[in-house]
Amino acid sequence: MSFAIPDGLAPEVYPLAWLVGSWRGEGVISYPGIDTVAVLQDVTFDHDGGPYLRYESTIRVIEPVVPATVPEEWAQSSADPEEPTSGDATDGSPAAPAAADAPPAVVPPLGTGETTVWSTETGYWRVPPDRPEGLPEGKTPLEVMMTDPAGRLTMYLGAVGNGRIDLASDLIARTPTAAEVSASSRLYGLVEGHLMWVWEIAAFGHPLQSYVSANLSRVEE
């Protein structure tokens, strides 16, 4: 995995240098009690020279595309209640097909519809000065703090190494009106230049399981 160290990046966060930049891609939200939906995500990791990375993420739901008008071929294939339907033709000509015989709807390509913001996050990623006992060789410890406008602050502990990041929640604080999330974990991996990640949560009485996953590509400036 080769990359250039960004100018001015603090040496403390060199193990995270491959994250620096903007990423965009598509994924899915799927969790018990929540309809499965396609999403578009934008993520930015940047720095100001301090011993940390700044993090910002926006996840948008991709709305399905609805045609402004019914395609002409669909209208022609639909039965007209004023005209004879199947089995009722009286002049020897083929009867109009029933509505059920109309061509199926065409599913638009992912990403072609309007988007609605589902969630946003901001936070900081840092490498602590002390190395925990038992951390495998080739791994660097991480401390990550993330906040969201839904009223939660999550502190993660984890490690980075060989293009992979594992994070598990150490503390989740919430406002009185925020939905309760009792545990959270995240896995990030650099795979053939793509940033692939999975976010698992335990919420609404359900055990820890996948909530969001996405495949992101670096946005070239």
Secondary structure, 3 states (H helix, E strand, C coil): CCCCCCCCCCHHHHHHHHHCEEEEEEEEEEECCEEEEEEEEEEEEECCCCCCEEEEEEEEEECCCCCCCCCHHHHHHCCCCCCCECCCCCCCCCCECCHHHCCCCCCCCCCCCCEEEEEEEEEEEECCCCCCCCCCCCCEEEEEEEEECCCEEEEEEEEEECCEEEEEEEEEEECCCCCCEEEEEEEEEEECCEEEEEEEEEECCCCCEEEEEEEEEECCC
